[in-house]
Amino acid sequence: MTASVSLEKITCTFASKSGEGSYTAVRDVDLAIADGEFVSVVGPTGCGKSTLLNVAAGLLRPSSGSVKIHGEPLAGINRRAGYMFQSEALLPWRSALGNVVTGLEFRGEDAGAAREKGEAWLERVGLAGFGDRYPHQLSGGMRKRVSLAQMLILDPQILLMDEPFSALDVQTRQLMENELLELWSANRKSVIFITHDLEEAISLSDRVVVLSAGPATRPIGEYVIDLPRPRDVSEIRLTPRFIELHDRIWHAMKDEVLKGYAQTRNRTTS
């Protein structure tokens, strides 16, 4: 079966801030995502998770290696993918509905048809009746719902998500995770989900990929998550199998997390 996304021997090297020497963020990374598969990538802070996501999006050209989308080499921006950022990416001068239909407008779709689709997507993410509200009038969870609708309305084949719920409180975060799973299960897309939260990764995913601490980050383990679907993320975390998987993966990544923490601490104190 051809993978939806295939990263082959990806290395990303950047010039150092001082202009002397270079820094290799990731080295010789192989990662393949099957059609309809939900894969989470976890690892220490600053280990290069977002770098790999940007490579898959076509926003960053790797120093070496190749990217294939459904078996075809990626040249430029990945037009088959939708990207949901960690930081707020809504346009503050546009209403919730206006933000949701932005992509359709850029595509040149009829305004009436775009509005109809936008209202339908707001309803699907639980925001019916909020289309005229502006981002500053919405809660953090509601803004994330708008961002989710903004991405999904374009019907991308691949979802690239960079810690999209990390800024939310625990309760709202779990609601959003369940919302994502419900939308995903209705029409399964291939998902690469970046997170530093191991519990979130296990709760959502079919497979969890663990990265080493940087520099020269590489995968150090892949774990199949054989928890039954559909899932409620708060309930699934209480099951014996979840606890078993969490214990197994955490022991594999603990040393890398401590290494990454030590490196970050050294940089801030030097």
Buried (B, 14 or more C-beta within 10 A) or exposed (E): EEBBBBBBEBBBBEEEEEEEEEEBBBBBBEBBBBBBBBBBBBBBEBBBBBBBBBBBBBBBEBBEBEBBBBEEEBEEEBEBBBBBBBEEBBEEEBBBBBBBBBBBBEEEBEEEEBBEBBBEBBBBBEBEEBBEBBBEEBEBBBBBBBBBBBBBBBEBBBBBBBBBBBBBEEEBBBBBBBBBBEBBEEEEBBBBBBBBBBBBBBBBBBBBBBBBBBBBBBBBBEBEBEBEEEBEBBEBBEEEEBEEBBEEBBEBBEEBBEBBBEBBEEEEEE
